[in-house]
Amino acid sequence: MPRAFAQAPIIESGGVQNTASNIALTSMTPQMLITIKGQNLAVSTQGANGYPLPTTLGGATVTFTGAAGRLAAPLFYASPTQINAQVPNGIAGPDIVVSTAAGSSAAYQVPVVGCPRLYLRRSPRLILT
């Protein structure tokens, strides 16, 4: 009888996106909301139930490079093909890694910029990107 083995997460090319626009990130800043797309990103589908946001959902964690080591990201949602997260304060480098009990993804790199970028849409709302 064949056995199924859990596989390490894989972040797809262009798979780290701005949650508001679904456009692949060319840079990131603390506190922005991102969507990560790929395969085996989480063991199960789970959404956050309140605040503070958890750093593990569906058996998955997302970490970023910090000055003193890895920083865990607050998570809004996790499924095997998508994670919605907030970039934590204190990021110091470009690496994003998704981890589950089956292993960790290769580091996905997005350059860090110092402060949020703002843009206006044709509405009275201000949107952080």
CORBEL-V818717 format. One record per residue. RES is the residue in one letter. SS is DSSP state (H for helix, E for strand, - for the rest). Layout:
RES_SS / RES_SS
This chain:
M_- / P_- / R_- / A_- / F_- / A_- / Q_- / A_- / P_- / I_E / I_E / E_E / S_E / G_E / G_E / V_E / Q_E / N_E / T_- / A_- / S_- / N_- / I_- / A_E / L_- / T_- / S_- / M_E / T_- / P_- / Q_- / M_- / L_E / I_E / T_E / I_E / K_E / G_E / Q_E / N_- / L_- / A_- / V_- / S_- / T_- / Q_E / G_E / A_- / N_- / G_- / Y_- / P_- / L_- / P_- / T_- / T_- / L_E / G_- / G_- / A_E / T_E / V_E / T_E / F_E / T_E / G_E / A_- / A_- / G_E / R_E / L_E / A_E / A_- / P_E / L_E / F_E / Y_E / A_E / S_- / P_- / T_- / Q_E / I_E / N_E / A_E / Q_E / V_- / P_- / N_- / G_- / I_E / A_E / G_E / P_E / D_E / I_E / V_E / V_E / S_E / T_E / A_- / A_- / G_E / S_E / S_- / A_- / A_- / Y_E / Q_E / V_- / P_- / V_E / V_- / G_- / C_- / P_- / R_- / L_E / Y_E / L_E / R_- / R_- / S_- / P_- / R_- / L_E / I_E / L_E / T_-
